[in-house]
């Protein structure tokens, strides 16, 4: 599993690759064969999804297979890596490879903490490297013949790892900001069209709410229609389609209702990430937290917790109190595995039994959003 810690807190994602370093051989799926420190440095960007800077990477292995890949931004406070110890036990990690990016005064304290944690957890340190400005240093080798004090120059283009990774579908973007842009709000004509569609959806909902003679019946009808809308949207994407602006806007409103959002949560499959990513980018900001949280859930399940973390950061920037986003962020920060949720999510029928029939109060989270104004997005 691969974790990303942009702050002193971490997030997890699964990964599998095959690697072999100067002092150890390790394997992950899909298989990347690492035979030198340069190969390790070439592989890391594909394991975390981007080329790290000012970062600490810890790769945990067992029987040559990578079980955990974690990244933290540097610097971080002492004790930050303590969450790794129970992960080592849970995942059966017997060996780690540590890579720090940056100047010595930035990287060395973090690498020292990782190595001390390994000693405490009785985990072997196969390699510990620092990479900076085209050179690397090994913390576990002090032989001047292979590890000179001035560092060893390295050239990632001499490694076959990039070609192997690309063939196996792995991607390494230039930096974390590039990953963030992959789920950033769409602008230009798409934004203007969604703004109009959202205004129309709000007008339609308000008209129904203000003219209904019976709020209970309206709530029942709206929630039932919204649950059908969730299932229809999932089917549309699974068949390779995409929601039009009107349907996307209506679904965005509907997801503000907890029971409707939880329908999507209970039906969650890894493949659903495409739908929730699309909505995270298209919805007006005030309606984005549910979709972004569902994207995070799907990404986490699929082993992409870097994307999950970025999606949760997006949700919590808009609404710091959004409970689903906070719950998932807590799980990621504590390096929990998504397998803890497999088989534990309630079925829709169980939600119905627990929550009872729809009630007008269910609509309040949506009603509270209707008068909020989203910031104007750039048109280009």
C-alpha positions, 0 to 999 in steps of 0.5 A: 500500500502506498501512502502520501503525507503532504503534512506531518500526517500520512495517507495510505495506498496499496502498491505492488512492484518488484525491486532489487537494490544494492543490498537487497532484492525486493518484488512488487506487482507489477514487477519492476526489477531494481538492481542498484540505488539508481533503479530505486531512485528511478522507481520511487516516482512511479510508486508514489505517482510523482517525482518527490521533492523535500520528501521521505519515502519508506518502502516496506517489504516482505519476502522481496514483495513491497507491502507499503510505500509511504511518503511524508513532506519534509521537515516533519516533527519528531515522532511523525513516523510512529504510525508506521510501527503497527503497519509493519506488524499488520502487513508483515513487513520484514525489511524497509528501504528509505529514501530522502530527497533534499539537503542533508540537514533536512533529510538526515533527521527523518532518515534517522527516525525511520532507522530507529523505528526499524530497530524498534520494530525488528525490521531490517533496513535494506537501504537508506538513501539521500538524493539531492541535485543529481547525487545520492548518498547511502546512510548504511554504506561508508566505503569511499570506494562505492559511496564517496563523501561528495555523493554518487552522481546518478542519471535516471535515464540510464535505468530501464525502470521508466520504460518498464513502469510505463509498459505496466501502466504506472505513471509519474507526474512531475510533482504533487501539484500536477496530481492535484491538478488532475482533480482541480475544478474545470474552468472555461465553458465547462464551468459556465455550463455547470453553473447554469445547470446548477442554477436550474437544478436549484430553481427546480428544487426550490419550486417543488419545496415551496409549492408542495402541500405535503413536505413528507410526500415531497421528501419521500419523492425527492429522496427516492428519485435521488437514490435512483439517480445515483444508481443510474449515474453509476450504470452510465459510467460503467457503460462508458458514458458521462452525465450531461450537465443537467444530470450532473448538477441534479446529482450534485444537489442530491448528494448533499443528503446523507442518505443519498450519499450513503447509497453511493458509499454502500454500493462502492466499487473501485471502478466508481472513481471515474464518476466521482472524479468527474463530479469533483471537477465539474460540480460547483464548490459548495456541492463538491465535498460529497463527491470528493469524499466518494472519490477518496473512498474509491481511490483508497479502495483501489490502492491510490491513497495519494489521490484519496488524500488530495480529494479529501484535502479538496473536500475539507478546504471547502467544508472543514467539518464534513464528517465523511471526509474527516473520517476517511482522512483519519483512516489515511493518516493512521495508515489504516488499510481499506480492507478494514471496510470490505464486507463491513459497509451496510447494504442499502436495505440495512440503511433503510432499516436503520434510518427509517422512511425519508423525512423532511429533515433529511433535506436540511443539509441541501437547503442550507447550501442553496443560498451559499454563493460559490466564488467565481471561477476563471473563465479561461 
